[in-house]
Amino acid sequence: MLWRQVLDAFDLLDSPHADGVRVERAMRDAGISDVAVSTLSGERGTPDAIRALIPGTRGKASGGIAPTLGIIGRLGGIGARPARIGFVSDGDGALVAIACALKLGLMAREDDCLDGDVIVATHICPRAPVRPHQPVPFMGAPVDGIQLNQHDVDPAMDAILSVDATKGNRIINVRGFAISPTVKQGYILRVSEDLLEVMQRVTGRAPVVFAISTQDITPYGNDLFHLNSILQPSVATSAPVVGVALTTEVAVAGSATGASHPDDIESAARFCVEIAKEYGARACRFYDDVEFERLRSRYGDMSHLQTLGTTV
């Protein structure tokens, strides 16, 4: 279980003084030596971006060939100060990602090492803007999506779990977490059976999949409606990306405080850790590579959907 890590991560983030230095210190205390913090600069804020590498026994960082999993915490901000006091619902992605890193670091310190490397990335911003969105307001990112992707998406990631609070909609009507179909190079592929298997094992319930549209896998900034930013990492990589959405039965604003559910966050974090165990050991596939190549050979390259496209 990850209860201790979730609570420790929440204590780090639920503060107007939350920053990358605090999170880095906690990660190093958990046994992670490869942690980097940088400050991003945008018109709406200067968040701290943090990235941690937890090496596997046969991972690429040590010269091995086991695949690398990326766990990305997507969000606008963990707080909306001064408009709101406290940790906002939008921060759930960062909370899950940091809890995963703390758990994986402690596991490695206790010699429970995974086969493959895991890279965890997110950003820390306790003063992010609120922006209009239907049916409820969203948190705006302090920097643009290109900057976030440049930091979050590492070329070493062979597959990515993108974790984001996805509560401000009427598409998903279940409290807990849900996963998306796999997205790769402009294609929305079938849902991974391996991920569904892990999900039902972790939750003890039937797995939940949320619907996505073509618009959702295109970059922000193209004047199209997006469910939220959960699949934005897919526009910056050729690796398969699956969204892990923290969900609710009713629409909840990203700027709402008191709206993070610890049991749901722990379940989502535990799911990510279980996927990390199996993916590095090649016991879990995000997509069928043979079918993907057949799809591309029949219908062509769809990577233009990873760009802003043409203007009319």
RODO-2510 file (C-alpha; in nm, 4 decimals, decimal comma):
residues 312
     n   res          X          Y          Z
     1     m     0,0000     0,0000     0,0000
     2     l     0,0985     0,3624    -0,0498
     3     w    -0,0975     0,5292     0,2292
     4     r     0,2133     0,6621     0,4037
     5     q     0,3536     0,7988     0,0776
     6     v     0,0233     0,9617    -0,0194
     7     l    -0,0073     1,1326     0,3187
     8     d     0,3586     1,2390     0,3184
     9     a     0,3249     1,3783    -0,0336
    10     f     0,0061     1,5612     0,0580
    11     d     0,1778     1,7258     0,3563
    12     l     0,4534     1,8427     0,1217
    13     l     0,2114     1,9918    -0,1310
    14     d    -0,0666     2,1355     0,0874
    15     s     0,1210     2,4564     0,1673
    16     p     0,1715     2,7991     0,0134
    17     h     0,5439     2,7292     0,0548
    18     a     0,5397     2,4031    -0,1431
    19     d     0,8267     2,3899    -0,3893
    20     g     1,0597     2,1555    -0,5685
    21     v     1,3293     2,1763    -0,3029
    22     r     1,1000     2,0258    -0,0393
    23     v     0,9925     1,7481    -0,2718
    24     e     1,3502     1,6780    -0,3793
    25     r     1,4580     1,6461    -0,0166
    26     a     1,1787     1,3976     0,0541
    27     m     1,2701     1,1914    -0,2520
    28     r     1,6355     1,1782    -0,1530
    29     d     1,5340     1,0746     0,1979
    30     a     1,3380     0,7907     0,0352
    31     g     1,6576     0,6689    -0,1292
    32     i     1,6343     0,8308    -0,4740
    33     s     1,9709     0,9775    -0,5678
    34     d     1,8900     1,0922    -0,9214
    35     v     1,6516     1,3860    -0,8688
    36     a     1,6561     1,7109    -1,0657
    37     v     1,4627     2,0318    -0,9967
    38     s     1,4396     2,3233    -1,2375
    39     t     1,2316     2,6399    -1,2435
    40     l     1,0098     2,6999    -1,5453
    41     s     0,9225     3,0549    -1,6415
    42     g     0,5899     3,1632    -1,7882
    43     e     0,3633     3,4658    -1,8050
    44     r     0,1396     3,3201    -1,5315
    45     g     0,3943     3,1778    -1,2915
    46     t     0,7268     3,0080    -1,2253
    47     p     0,6596     2,6493    -1,1180
    48     d     0,9297     2,4106    -1,0033
    49     a     0,9595     2,1120    -1,2348
    50     i     1,0859     1,7925    -1,0757
    51     r     1,2078     1,4696    -1,2307
    52     a     1,3289     1,1544    -1,0556
    53     l     1,4877     0,8381    -1,1925
    54     i     1,4459     0,5132    -1,0025
    55     p     1,6868     0,2702    -1,1709
    56     g     1,5989    -0,0935    -1,2303
    57     t     1,8281    -0,3910    -1,2047
    58     r     1,8237    -0,4370    -1,5825
    59     g     1,7315    -0,0822    -1,6809
    60     k     1,8897     0,1359    -1,9448
    61     a     2,0468     0,3621    -1,6818
    62     s     2,2768     0,0744    -1,5837
    63     g     2,3386    -0,0485    -1,9366
    64     g     2,0510    -0,2977    -1,9478
    65     i     1,7731    -0,3462    -2,1992
    66     a     1,4591    -0,3533    -1,9838
    67     p     1,2022    -0,0939    -2,0948
    68     t     1,1540     0,2328    -1,9086
    69     l     0,8181     0,3499    -1,7770
    70     g     0,7357     0,7173    -1,7393
    71     i     0,4886     0,8326    -1,4741
    72     i     0,3856     1,1923    -1,5387
    73     g     0,1755     1,3962    -1,3004
    74     r    -0,0227     1,6414    -1,5180
    75     l    -0,1895     1,9481    -1,3745
    76     g    -0,2181     2,3210    -1,3883
    77     g    -0,1332     2,3780    -1,0232
    78     i    -0,1589     2,2331    -0,6747
    79     g    -0,3063     2,5571    -0,5461
    80     a    -0,5026     2,8588    -0,6712
    81     r    -0,3771     3,1118    -0,4196
    82     p    -0,4797     3,3791    -0,3433
    83     a    -0,8247     3,2945    -0,4867
    84     r    -0,8395     2,9626    -0,2960
    85     i    -0,6708     2,8457     0,0232
    86     g    -0,5469     2,4878     0,0261
    87     f    -0,4702     2,2007    -0,2078
    88     v    -0,6944     2,2011    -0,5155
    89     s    -0,8482     1,9038    -0,6924
    90     d    -0,6292     1,9712    -0,9966
    91     g    -0,3213     1,8769    -0,7946
    92     d    -0,4102     1,5071    -0,7774
    93     g    -0,1785     1,4211    -1,0665
    94     a     0,1244     1,5641    -0,8876
    95     l     0,0196     1,3942    -0,5652
    96     v    -0,0024     1,0512    -0,7298
    97     a     0,3281     1,0940    -0,9142
    98     i     0,5208     1,2015    -0,6047
    99     a     0,3686     0,9230    -0,3933
   100     c     0,4775     0,6728    -0,6612
   101     a     0,8325     0,8061    -0,6575
   102     l     0,8530     0,7880    -0,2769
   103     k     0,7252     0,4283    -0,2771
   104     l     0,9542     0,3134    -0,5577
   105     g     1,2520     0,4773    -0,3871
   106     l     1,1784     0,2991    -0,0596
   107     m     1,1294    -0,0321    -0,2414
   108     a     1,4681     0,0022    -0,4107
   109     r     1,6332     0,0964    -0,0814
   110     e     1,4956    -0,2251     0,0678
   111     d     1,6318    -0,4242    -0,2316
   112     d     1,2870    -0,4720    -0,3878
   113     c     1,4180    -0,3362    -0,7166
   114     l     1,2216    -0,3405    -1,0393
   115     d     1,3668    -0,4758    -1,3622
   116     g     1,3233    -0,1562    -1,5625
   117     d     1,3904     0,2082    -1,4877
   118     v     1,1050     0,4379    -1,3875
   119     i     1,1110     0,8121    -1,4536
   120     v     0,8670     1,0259    -1,2550
   121     a     0,8024     1,3860    -1,3599
   122     t     0,5643     1,6612    -1,2520
   123     h     0,5637     2,0260    -1,1476
   124     i     0,4895     2,2151    -0,8273
   125     c     0,2920     2,5405    -0,8368
   126     p     0,0895     2,6569    -0,5330
   127     r    -0,0244     2,9758    -0,7129
   128     a    -0,1747     2,8794    -1,0482
   129     p    -0,4495     3,0707    -1,2329
   130     v    -0,8125     2,9619    -1,2700
   131     r    -0,9599     2,9636    -1,6220
   132     p    -1,3161     2,9295    -1,7553
   133     h    -1,4234     2,5887    -1,8845
   134     q    -1,7484     2,3992    -1,9257
   135     p    -1,9123     2,2507    -1,7255
   136     v    -1,6891     2,3788    -1,4388
   137     p    -1,3799     2,6018    -1,4184
   138     f    -1,0353     2,4499    -1,4742
   139     m    -0,6976     2,5377    -1,3340
   140     g    -0,4742     2,7014    -1,5889
   141     a    -0,1111     2,5956    -1,6223
   142     p     0,1381     2,8661    -1,5221
   143     v     0,3442     2,7853    -1,8331
   144     d     0,2418     2,6612    -2,1757
   145     g     0,1989     2,2986    -2,2712
   146     i     0,5122     2,2948    -2,4848
   147     q     0,7282     2,3804    -2,1831
   148     l     0,5573     2,1194    -1,9684
   149     n     0,6038     1,8503    -2,2305
   150     q     0,9678     1,9457    -2,2796
   151     h     1,0247     1,8818    -1,9118
   152     d     0,7874     1,5923    -1,8446
   153     v     0,8394     1,3746    -2,1522
   154     d     1,1803     1,2098    -2,1521
   155     p     1,3038     1,0372    -2,4713
   156     a     1,4070     0,7423    -2,2521
   157     m     1,0426     0,6679    -2,1670
   158     d     0,9265     0,3639    -2,3628
   159     a     0,5683     0,3966    -2,2335
   160     i     0,3939     0,6642    -2,0295
   161     l     0,1207     0,6772    -1,7667
   162     s    -0,0139     1,0326    -1,7589
   163     v    -0,1979     1,0949    -1,4320
   164     d    -0,4419     1,3847    -1,4058
   165     a    -0,7510     1,4857    -1,2118
   166     t    -1,0342     1,4472    -1,4649
   167     k    -1,3381     1,5536    -1,2669
   168     g    -1,4620     1,8615    -1,4501
   169     n    -1,6748     1,6792    -1,7056
   170     r    -1,9880     1,4715    -1,7627
   171     i    -1,8050     1,1982    -1,9536
   172     i    -1,6911     0,9924    -1,6536
   173     n    -1,9503     0,9314    -1,3827
   174     v    -1,7618     0,6991    -1,1477
   175     r    -1,5649     0,7942    -0,8383
   176     g    -1,2161     0,6478    -0,8257
   177     f    -0,9885     0,6342    -1,1273
   178     a    -1,0255     0,5385    -1,4917
   179     i    -0,7842     0,4705    -1,7748
   180     s    -0,7902     0,5783    -2,1380
   181     p    -0,7338     0,3801    -2,4544
   182     t    -0,3684     0,3758    -2,5561
   183     v    -0,2625     0,6738    -2,7682
   184     k     0,0360     0,6491    -2,9997
   185     q     0,1544     0,8803    -3,2771
   186     g    -0,1888     1,0217    -3,3519
   187     y    -0,3784     0,6932    -3,3233
   188     i    -0,6298     0,6058    -3,0533
   189     l    -0,5703     0,2331    -3,0106
   190     r    -0,7681    -0,0364    -2,8317
   191     v    -0,7572    -0,0426    -2,4534
   192     s    -0,4729    -0,2561    -2,3207
   193     e    -0,6028    -0,5844    -2,1794
   194     d    -0,2945    -0,6057    -1,9580
   195     l    -0,3698    -0,2682    -1,7984
   196     l    -0,7332    -0,3660    -1,7479
   197     e    -0,6183    -0,6826    -1,5712
   198     v    -0,3955    -0,4873    -1,3335
   199     m    -0,6661    -0,2293    -1,2729
   200     q    -0,9281    -0,4812    -1,1659
   201     r    -0,6738    -0,6569    -0,9470
   202     v    -0,5787    -0,3331    -0,7731
   203     t    -0,9327    -0,2017    -0,7225
   204     g    -1,1202    -0,5294    -0,6753
   205     r    -1,3850    -0,3886    -0,9091
   206     a    -1,4667    -0,3916    -1,2777
   207     p    -1,2188    -0,1722    -1,4665
   208     v    -1,3330     0,1707    -1,5859
   209     v    -1,2326     0,3231    -1,9217
   210     f    -1,3047     0,6827    -2,0177
   211     a    -1,3925     0,8043    -2,3642
   212     i    -1,1608     1,0313    -2,5583
   213     s    -1,1929     1,2104    -2,8902
   214     t    -0,9489     1,3064    -3,1639
   215     q    -0,9408     1,6595    -3,0236
   216     d    -0,8067     1,5294    -2,6919
   217     i    -0,4904     1,3904    -2,8510
   218     t    -0,4024     1,7123    -3,0337
   219     p    -0,1879     1,9862    -2,8753
   220     y    -0,3310     2,2644    -2,6651
   221     g    -0,3318     2,5948    -2,8500
   222     n    -0,5203     2,4813    -3,1618
   223     d    -0,8542     2,6344    -3,0544
   224     l    -1,0198     2,2930    -3,0165
   225     f    -1,2034     2,1644    -2,7108
   226     h    -1,0052     1,9221    -2,4933
   227     l    -1,1411     1,7062    -2,2138
   228     n    -0,8350     1,8231    -2,0189
   229     s    -0,4563     1,7958    -2,0434
   230     i    -0,4300     1,4287    -1,9514
   231     l    -0,3182     1,3170    -2,2981
   232     q    -0,0972     1,6133    -2,3811
   233     p     0,2206     1,4062    -2,3285
   234     s     0,1140     1,1985    -2,6299
   235     v     0,1810     1,4904    -2,8655
   236     a     0,5489     1,4994    -2,7664
   237     t     0,6530     1,1361    -2,8012
   238     s     0,6363     0,8289    -3,0212
   239     a     0,5899     0,6137    -2,7088
   240     p     0,2443     0,4795    -2,6174
   241     v     0,0594     0,6929    -2,3622
   242     v    -0,2281     0,5929    -2,1343
   243     g    -0,4180     0,8436    -1,9236
   244     v    -0,4870     0,7592    -1,5591
   245     a    -0,7749     0,9854    -1,4568
   246     l    -0,8832     1,0628    -1,0999
   247     t    -1,2614     1,0742    -1,1363
   248     t    -1,5871     1,1611    -0,9598
   249     e    -1,9565     1,0883    -1,0075
   250     v    -2,0354     1,4583    -1,0549
   251     a    -1,8491     1,7460    -1,2163
   252     v    -1,5998     1,9010    -0,9742
   253     a    -1,3997     2,2141    -1,0542
   254     g    -1,0242     2,1794    -1,0762
   255     s    -0,9969     2,4815    -0,8477
   256     a    -1,2118     2,3195    -0,5769
   257     t    -1,0426     2,2566    -0,2425
   258     g    -1,1258     1,9690    -0,0099
   259     a    -1,2058     1,7616    -0,3196
   260     s    -0,9160     1,5138    -0,3216
   261     h    -1,0068     1,1637    -0,2049
   262     p    -0,7142     0,9841    -0,0398
   263     d    -0,8444     0,6334    -0,1088
   264     d    -0,8820     0,7063    -0,4807
   265     i    -0,5372     0,8646    -0,4948
   266     e    -0,3810     0,5665    -0,3170
   267     s    -0,5511     0,3237    -0,5575
   268     a    -0,4300     0,5172    -0,8625
   269     a    -0,0761     0,5347    -0,7235
   270     r    -0,0801     0,1624    -0,6424
   271     f    -0,1969     0,0927    -0,9978
   272     c     0,0956     0,2917    -1,1398
   273     v     0,3452     0,1072    -0,9188
   274     e     0,2016    -0,2305    -1,0216
   275     i     0,2265    -0,1346    -1,3888
   276     a     0,5877    -0,0272    -1,3296
   277     k     0,6680    -0,3706    -1,1860
   278     e     0,5161    -0,5566    -1,4789
   279     y     0,6178    -0,3254    -1,7630
   280     g     0,9873    -0,3361    -1,6785
   281     a     0,9660    -0,7157    -1,6625
   282     r     0,7961    -0,7216    -2,0070
   283     a     0,4867    -0,8764    -1,8490
   284     c     0,2578    -0,5907    -1,9539
   285     r     0,1968    -0,4388    -2,2974
   286     f     0,0416    -0,1008    -2,3678
   287     y    -0,0408    -0,1973    -2,7274
   288     d     0,0002    -0,4692    -2,9879
   289     d     0,2965    -0,3610    -3,2004
   290     v     0,2104    -0,5977    -3,4878
   291     e    -0,1435    -0,4646    -3,5091
   292     f    -0,0181    -0,1066    -3,4861
   293     e     0,2133    -0,1545    -3,7839
   294     r    -0,0710    -0,3169    -3,9782
   295     l    -0,2912    -0,0197    -3,8944
   296     r    -0,0311     0,2278    -4,0168
   297     s     0,0391     0,0323    -4,3328
   298     r    -0,3314     0,0349    -4,4227
   299     y    -0,4280     0,3875    -4,3135
   300     g    -0,1063     0,5823    -4,3131
   301     d     0,0818     0,8005    -4,0702
   302     m    -0,1297     1,0019    -3,8265
   303     s     0,1484     1,1907    -3,6521
   304     h     0,0199     1,5183    -3,7973
   305     l    -0,2327     1,5050    -3,5125
   306     q     0,0613     1,5608    -3,2785
   307     t     0,1084     1,9069    -3,4318
   308     l    -0,0965     2,2252    -3,4304
   309     g    -0,2045     2,1445    -3,7870
   310     t    -0,2801     2,3896    -4,0627
   311     t    -0,4653     2,7185    -4,0198
   312     v    -0,7737     2,8039    -4,2216
***
